Amino acid sequence: MTTPLPQDALVARLGDDLAGVTRELDRIRESLLTLRAARAADPAPPSPLLPAPPAPPMPSRGLPGPWPRPGVWSPPGDPGPRRSGPWQRPQPGPAPRPARTPRVAWSPARLLAVTGAAITVLGVVLLLVLAAGRGWFGPEARVAGGAALGLALAGAGARVRRGVGDATPVAAVALVATGVATVFLAVAAAVSLYGLLPLAVAVPLALVVTAGGLALADRWRHRGLAVSVLVASGLAAPLVVGGLTPTLVALLVGAQVAAVAVAWRRAWPLVAAVATVASTLGAFGAAVRLLAGAPANDLATASAALAVLVVGAAGALLTGAPGRATPAALLGAPVLPVLLVAIGLPRLPGALVAGLVAVALLLAVVALDRAAAPTGHRGLAVVAGAAGTAALLVATVIAVGGGPVSLPLLAEAALLGVVAVVARRPGPLVAGGVLALIGGLVALGEDAPVDLLADFPVSPFVVTAPGGTATAGVLGELAGALATSLALVAVAAIGLLALARLGALRDRTRAAVLVSALGVVGLYGATGAVVSASLLVSPTRGAFLVGHVLVTVSWTAVALVLLARGLQAPTTALPRILGGVLVVAAVIKLVTFDLTALDGLARVAAFLGAGLVLLAAGSRYARAVAASGEADATTAASSSRVGPSAGGGRHPEA
């Protein structure tokens, strides 16, 4: 008598048996399917009858022996290891990739249909223009005839599509696209050639016409039809309107609104991109006409360009997806016509237009930056930040006019740096860096040039009277140089603070490079501020020399303060780096400038003052380092005495 198996082992054994049966059935089914396919492909002749296999031997009539202990069943041909644990359901493999949609082949039928549609649209354009020039029929009859022809073509295309089931033939797409474009051209002729409709009525009507064609594309789920409608309307409309005018841009904006709606519904960013490109090109042409001095309505051109930007931004947000470049282009491309229009407008309206666009785009950066984690619109934030920075630059240049432009640019850069410090975001710091770079280059060339610091007198900051007496040339020039120099110092300081707050100075090599670059900017600004202030007090060579002596001594003094601060806070490397940069800069200035440019008592004062300060800094730094070393040695010795001994882990003091 055998011992019964435990219940868990029996269940595991049954599971293994069932799994083996399942595998065997799958193998048999695959063999049958393979055999059936082979017979269907190449039927073989009937094989001769085989002799019947011999019958198995009958069991003996003796008493049966004890039943063998059941084992785990395995199908034949499966030499793999047997499962010892409980049966587990096999894990499904990776899901198969969806089949890629094949590209549309340009067959002869498709080529003929597209060519016929293009020629038909061109014929409608020629008919409308010729009828207007020859005076055929009346304006109402011309427009009505064009609209009727377009509706007939669109209806014929729908009828062709209805008779073929789910497929969309090329002829139906060509007929519908030609018909919708014809009706759109009729609306354009009614508003631009004949004046039958006001623009406020023509734009919604163009939107409805385009929406009708795109609705068919949406119903048929045919993106090519939507693109064909937009391309045909956008290419033929300028021929009817008579150029890239604000009227054309307004009509294209109506089509753009309809395209954005369908693109959002069907996730067709290409449709929104085609409509935005057409509207942007029209707005660009209108802006160029405005800059060239063509007779145009400034308000209409500005309104049309702003409308293109607004609809393009909406399309970028609605149809955007993470990792796609099309939404970024939808947002960035319409900014260029707006900036061109702002340049072509008078000073105050142009500055207002560019400034409002800059503020809106920078606010959009903040909103997109907060929503970037869940939605993935980080690319849109980058494009909006770049476009906003460009708009802010244009607005500043327009607002300043012929005045000094470096000071407002540096002030804006400092403000953006403060925003980066408060928000702890790198975007405002990058935008501020671009503005600071442009403002700094302009300051070096005009507002605070190197000649002002290296030579005396320099026009127009200081001029020499006929009698040989140096007098202040234009008081505003020196005051502007002083303000610009102080702005450079502020930009350098705020930039260092922002980089430290963002963690960009943790690496010693990168910190040395960044601190050195911003330190040079700050030193140049400080030198310009001291020299300009000295010349404002007394526009003489003596004041110029005194200013440079003060600069050299002040650099060494500030270096001493920074080095002392670095010793008090050994975990922070920034003060020590700044102090070392200032020491190197002071020595270089002494050797390269003060030794040759200064003379007499000024040269002696500069060298003595800088040398004494450097001696004091060196002695104090040496004492501080020695005291720090003794403190470290005392701490190490006390820790070794208090630590566990080698014998039994007991302390000697105990």
C-alpha positions as CSV (number, residue, x, y, z in Angstrom):
1,M,0.0,0.0,0.0
2,T,1.4,3.4,-1.1
3,T,1.4,6.6,0.9
4,P,-1.0,9.2,-0.6
5,L,0.6,12.3,-2.0
6,P,0.1,15.7,-0.4
7,Q,-2.6,17.9,-1.9
8,D,-0.3,20.6,-3.1
9,A,2.0,18.2,-4.9
10,L,-0.9,16.6,-6.6
11,V,-2.2,19.9,-7.8
12,A,1.2,20.9,-9.1
13,R,1.5,17.5,-10.9
14,L,-1.9,18.0,-12.5
15,G,-0.9,21.5,-13.7
16,D,2.3,20.1,-15.3
17,D,0.3,17.4,-17.0
18,L,-2.2,19.9,-18.4
19,A,0.6,22.2,-19.6
20,G,2.2,19.3,-21.4
21,V,-1.1,18.3,-23.1
22,T,-1.6,21.9,-24.2
23,R,1.9,22.0,-25.8
24,E,1.3,18.7,-27.5
25,L,-2.1,19.9,-29.0
26,D,-0.4,23.1,-30.2
27,R,2.3,21.1,-31.9
28,I,-0.3,18.8,-33.6
29,R,-2.3,21.8,-34.8
30,E,0.7,23.5,-36.3
31,S,1.7,20.3,-38.1
32,L,-1.9,19.9,-39.5
33,L,-1.9,23.5,-40.7
34,T,1.5,23.1,-42.4
35,L,0.4,19.9,-44.0
36,R,-2.8,21.5,-45.3
37,A,-1.0,24.4,-46.7
38,A,1.5,22.1,-48.5
39,R,-1.3,20.0,-50.0
40,A,-3.1,23.1,-51.2
41,A,0.0,24.5,-52.8
42,D,1.2,21.3,-54.4
43,P,-1.2,18.3,-54.3
44,A,0.8,15.1,-54.2
45,P,-0.3,11.9,-55.8
46,P,-2.1,9.4,-53.6
47,S,0.4,7.2,-51.8
48,P,0.0,3.4,-51.9
49,L,-1.8,1.7,-49.0
50,L,0.6,0.9,-46.2
51,P,0.2,-2.4,-44.3
52,A,-1.6,-2.1,-41.0
53,P,0.7,-1.9,-38.0
54,P,0.8,-5.0,-35.9
55,A,-1.5,-5.2,-33.0
56,P,0.0,-4.5,-29.6
57,P,0.5,-7.5,-27.4
58,M,-2.3,-8.4,-25.0
59,P,-1.5,-8.0,-21.3
60,S,-0.9,-11.1,-19.4
61,R,-3.7,-12.6,-17.4
62,G,-1.6,-12.8,-14.2
63,L,-2.3,-10.7,-11.2
64,P,-1.4,-7.1,-11.6
65,G,1.5,-5.9,-9.7
66,P,1.6,-2.7,-7.6
67,W,0.8,0.5,-9.5
68,P,3.9,2.5,-10.3
69,R,4.2,5.9,-8.8
70,P,2.9,8.6,-11.2
71,G,5.5,11.0,-12.6
72,V,5.4,14.3,-14.4
73,W,4.3,13.8,-18.0
74,S,6.3,15.4,-20.8
75,P,5.6,15.3,-24.5
76,P,8.0,13.4,-26.8
77,G,10.9,15.4,-28.1
78,D,11.0,17.8,-25.1
79,P,14.3,17.2,-23.5
80,G,14.1,20.3,-21.4
81,P,14.3,20.3,-17.6
82,R,11.1,19.4,-15.7
83,R,9.4,22.0,-13.7
84,S,9.7,21.3,-10.0
85,G,7.5,24.1,-8.6
86,P,3.8,24.8,-9.2
87,W,2.7,25.5,-12.8
88,Q,2.7,29.2,-13.9
89,R,1.0,30.7,-16.9
90,P,3.5,31.6,-19.6
91,Q,4.1,35.3,-20.0
92,P,3.0,36.9,-23.3
93,G,5.7,38.2,-25.6
94,P,6.0,41.7,-26.8
95,A,3.1,43.2,-28.8
96,P,3.7,43.2,-32.5
97,R,4.4,46.6,-34.1
98,P,1.5,48.0,-36.2
99,A,2.0,47.9,-39.9
100,R,3.4,51.1,-41.3
101,T,1.0,52.9,-43.6
102,P,2.4,52.6,-47.2
103,R,3.3,55.8,-48.9
104,V,1.1,57.1,-51.7
105,A,2.4,56.1,-55.1
106,W,2.2,58.7,-57.8
107,S,0.4,56.6,-60.4
108,P,-0.5,58.0,-63.8
109,A,-4.1,58.3,-62.7
110,R,-3.1,60.4,-59.7
111,L,-0.8,62.6,-61.7
112,L,-3.5,63.2,-64.3
113,A,-6.0,64.1,-61.6
114,V,-3.7,66.5,-59.8
115,T,-2.7,68.2,-63.1
116,G,-6.3,68.5,-64.1
117,A,-7.3,70.1,-60.8
118,A,-4.4,72.6,-61.0
119,I,-5.3,73.6,-64.6
120,T,-9.0,74.0,-63.6
121,V,-8.2,76.3,-60.7
122,L,-5.9,78.3,-62.9
123,G,-8.7,78.5,-65.5
124,V,-11.1,79.8,-62.9
125,V,-8.6,82.5,-61.9
126,L,-8.1,83.6,-65.5
127,L,-11.8,83.7,-66.1
128,L,-12.5,85.9,-63.0
129,V,-9.6,88.3,-63.9
130,L,-10.5,88.4,-67.6
131,A,-14.2,88.9,-66.9
132,A,-13.3,91.8,-64.6
133,G,-11.0,93.4,-67.2
134,R,-13.4,93.0,-70.2
135,G,-16.5,93.9,-68.3
136,W,-18.3,90.6,-69.2
137,F,-21.5,90.1,-67.4
138,G,-22.0,91.8,-64.1
139,P,-19.9,91.5,-60.9
140,E,-22.7,89.6,-59.2
141,A,-23.1,87.2,-62.1
142,R,-19.3,86.5,-62.2
143,V,-19.2,85.7,-58.5
144,A,-22.3,83.6,-58.6
145,G,-21.1,81.7,-61.6
146,G,-17.8,80.9,-60.0
147,A,-19.5,79.8,-56.8
148,A,-21.9,77.6,-58.8
149,L,-19.1,76.0,-60.7
150,G,-17.2,75.3,-57.5
151,L,-20.3,73.7,-55.8
152,A,-20.9,71.6,-58.9
153,L,-17.4,70.3,-58.9
154,A,-17.5,69.5,-55.2
155,G,-20.9,67.8,-55.6
156,A,-19.5,65.7,-58.4
157,G,-16.6,64.6,-56.3
158,A,-18.9,63.6,-53.5
159,R,-21.0,61.6,-55.9
160,V,-18.0,59.8,-57.2
161,R,-16.9,59.0,-53.7
162,R,-20.4,57.7,-52.8
163,G,-20.4,55.0,-55.5
164,V,-17.1,53.2,-54.5
165,G,-17.7,52.3,-50.9
166,D,-15.1,53.0,-48.3
167,A,-12.2,53.8,-50.7
168,T,-11.6,57.3,-51.8
169,P,-10.6,57.6,-55.5
170,V,-8.2,60.1,-56.8
171,A,-10.9,61.7,-59.0
172,A,-13.1,62.4,-56.0
173,V,-10.3,64.1,-54.1
174,A,-9.3,66.2,-57.1
175,L,-12.9,67.3,-57.8
176,V,-13.7,68.3,-54.2
177,A,-10.4,70.2,-53.8
178,T,-10.9,72.1,-57.1
179,G,-14.5,72.9,-56.2
180,V,-13.7,74.2,-52.7
181,A,-10.8,76.3,-54.1
182,T,-13.1,77.7,-56.8
183,V,-15.7,78.9,-54.2
184,F,-12.9,80.3,-52.1
185,L,-11.6,82.3,-55.1
186,A,-15.2,83.5,-55.8
187,V,-15.3,84.9,-52.2
188,A,-11.9,86.5,-52.7
189,A,-13.0,88.2,-55.9
190,A,-16.2,89.4,-54.3
191,V,-14.2,91.3,-51.6
192,S,-11.1,92.4,-53.5
193,L,-12.0,92.9,-57.1
194,Y,-15.7,93.9,-57.0
195,G,-16.2,95.2,-53.5
196,L,-19.5,93.2,-53.2
197,L,-18.7,92.0,-49.6
198,P,-17.1,93.8,-46.7
199,L,-14.0,92.2,-45.2
200,A,-15.9,91.5,-41.9
201,V,-18.3,89.3,-43.9
202,A,-15.8,87.8,-46.4
203,V,-13.5,86.3,-43.7
204,P,-16.2,84.3,-42.0
205,L,-17.5,83.2,-45.4
206,A,-14.0,82.0,-46.4
207,L,-13.8,80.1,-43.1
208,V,-17.1,78.4,-43.8
209,V,-16.1,77.5,-47.4
210,T,-12.8,76.0,-46.2
211,A,-14.5,74.3,-43.3
212,G,-16.9,72.6,-45.7
213,G,-14.0,71.1,-47.7
214,L,-12.2,70.1,-44.6
215,A,-15.3,68.5,-43.2
216,L,-15.5,66.2,-46.1
217,A,-11.8,65.3,-45.5
218,D,-12.6,64.6,-41.9
219,R,-15.6,62.5,-42.8
220,W,-13.6,60.5,-45.4
221,R,-10.6,60.5,-43.1
222,H,-8.5,61.6,-46.0
223,R,-5.6,64.0,-44.9
224,G,-4.6,64.5,-48.5
225,L,-7.9,66.1,-49.4
226,A,-7.5,68.6,-46.5
227,V,-3.9,69.5,-47.7
228,S,-5.1,69.8,-51.3
229,V,-7.9,72.2,-50.4
230,L,-5.5,74.4,-48.4
231,V,-2.7,74.3,-51.0
232,A,-5.1,75.1,-53.9
233,S,-6.7,78.0,-52.1
234,G,-3.4,79.4,-50.8
235,L,-1.7,79.4,-54.2
236,A,-4.5,80.8,-56.2
237,A,-5.9,83.4,-53.9
238,P,-3.0,85.9,-54.4
239,L,-3.6,85.9,-58.2
240,V,-7.2,87.0,-57.7
241,V,-6.6,89.5,-54.8
242,G,-3.7,91.1,-56.7
243,G,-0.8,90.6,-54.3
244,L,0.2,90.0,-50.7
245,T,-2.2,92.4,-49.1
246,P,-3.9,92.5,-45.6
247,T,-7.1,91.4,-47.3
248,L,-5.4,88.2,-48.6
249,V,-3.9,87.6,-45.1
250,A,-7.4,88.0,-43.5
251,L,-8.9,85.4,-45.9
252,L,-6.1,83.0,-45.3
253,V,-6.5,83.4,-41.5
254,G,-10.1,82.3,-41.9
255,A,-8.9,79.1,-43.7
256,Q,-6.3,78.7,-41.0
257,V,-8.9,78.7,-38.2
258,A,-10.8,75.9,-40.0
259,A,-7.6,73.9,-40.5
260,V,-6.6,74.1,-36.9
261,A,-10.0,72.8,-35.8
262,V,-9.8,69.8,-38.1
263,A,-6.1,69.2,-37.3
264,W,-7.0,69.1,-33.6
265,R,-9.9,66.7,-34.1
266,R,-8.0,64.2,-36.3
267,A,-4.4,64.8,-34.9
268,W,-3.2,66.1,-38.3
269,P,-0.4,68.6,-37.5
270,L,0.5,68.7,-41.2
271,V,-2.8,70.3,-42.0
272,A,-2.3,73.0,-39.4
273,A,1.2,73.5,-40.6
274,V,0.2,74.0,-44.3
275,A,-2.4,76.6,-43.4
276,T,0.0,78.4,-41.0
277,V,2.7,78.5,-43.7
278,A,0.3,80.0,-46.2
279,S,-0.9,82.7,-43.8
280,T,2.7,83.4,-42.6
281,L,3.9,83.9,-46.2
282,G,1.1,86.2,-46.9
283,A,1.8,88.2,-43.7
284,F,5.5,88.3,-44.5
285,G,4.7,89.7,-48.0
286,A,2.4,92.4,-46.5
287,A,5.1,93.4,-44.0
288,V,7.7,93.7,-46.7
289,R,5.3,95.9,-48.7
290,L,4.9,98.1,-45.6
291,L,8.6,98.4,-45.1
292,A,9.1,99.2,-48.8
293,G,6.7,102.2,-48.5
294,A,3.8,100.8,-50.5
295,P,0.4,102.4,-49.9
296,A,-1.1,100.2,-47.2
297,N,-3.1,100.4,-44.1
298,D,-0.8,100.1,-41.1
299,L,-3.5,99.1,-38.7
300,A,-4.9,96.4,-41.1
301,T,-1.4,94.9,-41.7
302,A,-0.5,94.8,-38.0
303,S,-3.9,93.3,-37.2
304,A,-3.6,90.6,-39.9
305,A,0.0,89.7,-38.8
306,L,-1.1,89.5,-35.1
307,A,-4.0,87.3,-36.1
308,V,-1.7,84.9,-37.9
309,L,0.5,84.6,-34.8
310,V,-2.5,84.1,-32.4
311,V,-4.0,81.3,-34.6
312,G,-0.6,79.7,-35.1
313,A,0.0,79.6,-31.4
314,A,-3.4,78.1,-30.8
315,G,-2.6,75.4,-33.4
316,A,0.7,74.7,-31.8
317,L,-0.9,74.1,-28.4
318,L,-3.8,72.1,-29.7
319,T,-2.0,69.9,-32.2
320,G,1.4,69.7,-30.4
321,A,2.8,66.4,-29.2
322,P,6.0,65.7,-27.3
323,G,9.0,65.3,-29.6
324,R,7.5,66.9,-32.7
325,A,9.0,69.9,-34.5
326,T,5.9,71.0,-36.3
327,P,4.2,72.7,-33.3
328,A,7.3,74.6,-32.6
329,A,7.4,75.9,-36.2
330,L,3.7,76.8,-35.9
331,L,4.6,79.1,-33.0
332,G,7.9,80.5,-34.1
333,A,7.3,81.2,-37.8
334,P,4.6,83.8,-37.5
335,V,6.7,85.9,-35.1
336,L,8.9,87.2,-38.0
337,P,6.1,89.0,-39.9
338,V,4.9,90.7,-36.6
339,L,8.4,92.0,-35.9
340,L,8.8,93.3,-39.4
341,V,5.5,95.1,-39.2
342,A,6.6,96.6,-35.8
343,I,9.7,97.9,-37.5
344,G,7.7,99.5,-40.3
345,L,5.2,101.2,-38.0
346,P,5.8,104.6,-36.3
347,R,8.0,104.6,-33.2
348,L,5.3,104.4,-30.5
349,P,2.9,101.9,-32.1
350,G,5.9,99.7,-33.3
351,A,7.3,99.6,-29.8
352,L,3.9,98.7,-28.3
353,V,3.3,95.9,-30.8
354,A,6.7,94.3,-30.3
355,G,6.6,94.8,-26.5
356,L,3.1,93.2,-26.2
357,V,4.3,90.2,-28.3
358,A,7.4,89.9,-26.1
359,V,5.4,90.0,-22.8
360,A,2.9,87.5,-24.1
361,L,5.5,85.1,-25.3
362,L,7.6,85.3,-22.1
363,L,4.4,84.7,-20.1
364,A,3.7,81.7,-22.3
365,V,7.2,80.4,-21.4
366,V,6.3,80.5,-17.7
367,A,3.0,78.7,-18.4
368,L,4.6,76.1,-20.6
369,D,7.4,75.5,-18.2
370,R,5.0,74.7,-15.5
371,A,3.0,72.4,-17.7
372,A,6.1,70.8,-19.4
373,A,6.3,67.8,-17.0
374,P,2.8,66.3,-17.7
375,T,2.4,67.4,-21.4
376,G,5.9,67.5,-22.8
377,H,5.7,71.0,-24.4
378,R,9.3,71.9,-23.5
379,G,10.1,72.5,-27.2
380,L,7.3,75.1,-27.4
381,A,8.7,76.7,-24.3
382,V,12.2,77.0,-25.9
383,V,10.7,78.5,-29.1
384,A,8.5,80.9,-27.2
385,G,11.5,82.0,-25.1
386,A,13.7,82.6,-28.1
387,A,10.9,84.5,-30.0
388,G,10.1,86.5,-26.8
389,T,13.7,87.5,-26.4
390,A,13.9,88.6,-30.1
391,A,10.7,90.6,-29.7
392,L,12.0,92.3,-26.5
393,L,15.2,93.3,-28.3
394,V,13.2,94.8,-31.3
395,A,10.9,96.6,-28.9
396,T,13.9,98.1,-27.0
397,V,15.6,99.2,-30.2
398,I,12.5,100.8,-31.6
399,A,11.6,102.6,-28.3
400,V,15.1,104.0,-27.8
401,G,15.3,105.3,-31.3
402,G,18.7,107.0,-31.8
403,G,19.6,107.1,-28.1
404,P,22.0,104.8,-26.2
405,V,20.6,101.2,-26.5
406,S,23.1,99.4,-24.3
407,L,21.8,100.7,-21.0
408,P,18.2,99.5,-21.4
409,L,19.4,96.1,-22.8
410,L,21.7,95.6,-19.8
411,A,18.8,96.6,-17.4
412,E,16.5,94.1,-19.0
413,A,19.3,91.4,-18.8
414,A,19.7,92.2,-15.1
415,L,15.9,92.0,-14.5
416,L,15.8,88.6,-16.3
417,G,18.7,87.4,-14.1
418,V,16.7,88.4,-11.0
419,V,13.8,86.4,-12.3
420,A,16.1,83.4,-12.8
421,V,17.3,83.7,-9.2
422,V,13.8,83.9,-7.8
423,A,12.3,81.2,-10.0
424,R,15.4,79.0,-10.2
425,R,14.9,78.4,-13.9
426,P,17.6,78.5,-16.5
427,G,15.4,80.0,-19.3
428,P,15.3,83.6,-18.0
429,L,19.1,83.4,-17.4
430,V,19.7,82.4,-21.0
431,A,17.5,85.1,-22.4
432,G,19.2,87.7,-20.1
433,G,22.6,86.4,-21.3
434,V,21.7,87.1,-24.9
435,L,20.5,90.6,-24.1
436,A,23.6,91.2,-22.0
437,L,25.9,90.0,-24.8
438,I,24.3,92.4,-27.3
439,G,24.2,95.3,-24.8
440,G,27.8,94.7,-23.8
441,L,29.0,94.7,-27.4
442,V,27.1,98.0,-28.0
443,A,28.6,99.5,-24.8
444,L,32.1,98.5,-25.9
445,G,31.6,100.2,-29.2
446,E,29.7,103.4,-28.3
447,D,28.4,104.1,-24.8
448,A,31.5,103.0,-22.6
449,P,34.3,102.3,-25.1
450,V,37.8,101.2,-24.2
451,D,39.2,104.5,-25.4
452,L,37.4,106.3,-22.5
453,L,39.4,104.2,-20.0
454,A,42.8,104.0,-21.8
455,D,43.3,107.6,-23.1
456,F,42.6,111.2,-22.3
457,P,40.9,113.2,-23.7
458,V,38.4,111.2,-25.7
459,S,35.6,112.8,-27.7
460,P,32.7,113.2,-27.2
461,F,33.2,112.5,-23.5
462,V,35.9,115.1,-23.0
463,V,36.9,117.8,-25.5
464,T,39.8,120.2,-25.4
465,A,38.9,123.9,-25.6
466,P,40.9,126.1,-28.0
467,G,43.0,127.5,-25.1
468,G,44.2,124.0,-24.1
469,T,41.9,123.5,-21.1
470,A,40.0,120.2,-20.9
471,T,36.3,120.7,-20.4
472,A,33.4,118.4,-20.3
473,G,32.1,117.9,-23.8
474,V,28.6,116.6,-23.2
475,L,27.6,116.0,-19.6
476,G,25.1,113.4,-20.7
477,E,27.7,111.3,-22.4
478,L,29.8,110.9,-19.2
479,A,26.6,110.2,-17.2
480,G,25.5,107.6,-19.7
481,A,29.0,106.0,-19.6
482,L,28.7,105.9,-15.8
483,A,25.3,104.3,-15.9
484,T,26.3,101.8,-18.5
485,S,29.4,100.8,-16.4
486,L,27.3,100.3,-13.3
487,A,24.8,98.2,-15.3
488,L,27.7,96.0,-16.4
489,V,28.7,95.5,-12.8
490,A,25.1,94.7,-11.9
491,V,24.8,92.2,-14.7
492,A,28.0,90.4,-13.7
493,A,27.0,90.2,-10.0
494,I,23.4,89.0,-10.8
495,G,24.8,86.5,-13.3
496,L,27.1,85.0,-10.7
497,L,24.3,84.8,-8.1
498,A,22.0,83.1,-10.6
499,L,24.6,80.6,-11.7
500,A,25.3,79.7,-8.0
501,R,21.6,79.4,-7.3
502,L,21.1,77.1,-10.3
503,G,24.1,74.9,-9.2
504,A,26.2,75.7,-12.3
505,L,29.3,76.4,-10.1
506,R,29.7,73.1,-8.4
507,D,32.3,71.8,-10.9
508,R,35.6,73.6,-10.2
509,T,36.7,73.8,-13.8
510,R,33.4,75.2,-15.1
511,A,33.2,77.5,-12.1
512,A,36.6,78.9,-12.8
513,V,35.7,79.6,-16.5
514,L,32.3,81.2,-15.7
515,V,33.7,83.3,-12.8
516,S,36.6,84.5,-14.8
517,A,34.4,85.6,-17.7
518,L,31.9,87.4,-15.5
519,G,34.7,88.8,-13.4
520,V,36.3,90.4,-16.5
521,V,32.9,92.0,-17.3
522,G,32.5,93.3,-13.7
523,L,36.1,94.6,-13.6
524,Y,35.6,96.5,-16.8
525,G,32.3,98.0,-15.5
526,A,33.9,99.0,-12.2
527,T,36.8,100.6,-14.0
528,G,34.5,102.5,-16.3
529,A,32.4,103.7,-13.4
530,V,35.3,105.0,-11.4
531,V,37.0,106.8,-14.3
532,S,33.7,108.3,-15.5
533,A,32.8,109.5,-12.0
534,S,36.3,111.1,-11.7
535,L,35.9,112.9,-15.0
536,L,32.4,114.1,-14.0
537,V,33.9,115.6,-10.9
538,S,36.9,117.2,-12.8
539,P,37.4,116.7,-16.5
540,T,41.2,116.9,-16.3
541,R,44.1,114.6,-16.8
542,G,44.8,114.6,-13.0
543,A,41.3,113.3,-12.3
544,F,41.8,110.6,-15.0
545,L,45.0,109.5,-13.3
546,V,43.5,109.5,-9.8
547,G,40.6,107.4,-11.1
548,H,43.0,104.7,-12.3
549,V,44.9,104.7,-9.1
550,L,41.7,104.2,-7.2
551,V,40.8,101.4,-9.5
552,T,44.0,99.5,-8.9
553,V,44.0,99.9,-5.2
554,S,40.3,99.0,-4.9
555,W,40.8,95.8,-6.9
556,T,43.5,94.6,-4.4
557,A,41.3,95.7,-1.4
558,V,38.3,93.8,-2.7
559,A,40.5,90.8,-3.4
560,L,41.7,90.9,0.3
561,V,38.1,90.9,1.5
562,L,37.1,88.0,-0.7
563,L,40.1,85.9,0.3
564,A,39.3,86.5,4.0
565,R,35.7,85.6,3.4
566,G,36.8,82.4,1.7
567,L,38.9,81.4,4.7
568,Q,35.9,82.0,7.0
569,A,33.7,79.7,4.8
570,P,36.1,76.9,3.6
571,T,33.2,74.9,2.1
572,T,32.5,77.7,-0.5
573,A,35.0,78.1,-3.3
574,L,33.4,81.1,-5.0
575,P,35.0,83.9,-2.8
576,R,38.4,82.4,-3.1
577,I,38.1,82.1,-6.9
578,L,36.9,85.7,-7.2
579,G,39.7,86.9,-4.9
580,G,42.3,85.1,-7.0
581,V,40.9,86.5,-10.2
582,L,41.0,90.1,-8.8
583,V,44.7,89.6,-7.6
584,V,45.7,88.4,-11.1
585,A,43.8,91.3,-12.8
586,A,45.4,93.9,-10.5
587,V,48.9,92.6,-11.2
588,I,48.2,92.6,-15.0
589,K,46.8,96.1,-14.9
590,L,49.8,97.4,-12.9
591,V,52.3,95.9,-15.4
592,T,50.5,96.5,-18.7
593,F,48.7,99.8,-18.1
594,D,49.7,101.7,-15.0
595,L,53.4,101.3,-15.8
596,T,53.0,102.9,-19.2
597,A,49.9,105.2,-19.0
598,L,50.4,106.7,-15.6
599,D,53.3,109.1,-14.8
600,G,54.8,110.7,-11.8
601,L,53.1,110.5,-8.4
602,A,50.1,108.6,-9.8
603,R,52.3,105.7,-10.9
604,V,54.1,105.6,-7.5
605,A,50.8,105.7,-5.6
606,A,49.3,102.9,-7.7
607,F,52.3,100.6,-7.1
608,L,52.7,101.4,-3.4
609,G,49.0,101.1,-2.6
610,A,48.5,97.8,-4.5
611,G,51.8,96.4,-3.1
612,L,50.9,97.2,0.5
613,V,47.4,95.8,0.2
614,L,48.8,92.6,-1.4
615,L,51.4,92.3,1.4
616,A,48.7,92.6,4.0
617,A,46.5,90.1,2.2
618,G,49.4,87.6,1.9
619,S,50.4,87.8,5.6
620,R,46.9,87.5,6.8
621,Y,46.2,84.6,4.5
622,A,49.3,82.8,5.6
623,R,48.4,83.2,9.3
624,A,44.9,82.0,8.6
625,V,46.1,78.9,6.8
626,A,48.6,78.1,9.6
627,A,45.9,78.5,12.2
628,S,43.6,76.2,10.2
629,G,46.4,73.6,9.9
630,E,47.0,73.6,13.6
631,A,43.3,73.2,14.3
632,D,43.1,70.3,12.0
633,A,46.2,68.6,13.6
634,T,44.7,69.1,17.1
635,T,41.4,67.6,16.0
636,A,43.2,64.6,14.5
637,A,45.3,64.0,17.6
638,S,42.4,64.2,19.9
639,S,40.4,61.8,17.8
640,S,43.3,59.3,17.8
641,R,43.5,59.4,21.6
642,V,39.8,59.0,22.1
643,G,39.5,56.2,19.5
644,P,39.6,52.4,20.4
645,S,42.9,50.9,21.3
646,A,44.5,47.8,19.9
647,G,44.1,45.8,23.1
648,G,40.6,44.8,23.9
649,G,38.9,48.0,22.6
650,R,39.4,49.8,26.0
651,H,40.4,53.5,26.3
652,P,43.6,54.3,28.1
653,E,41.9,57.3,29.9
654,A,39.4,54.9,31.4
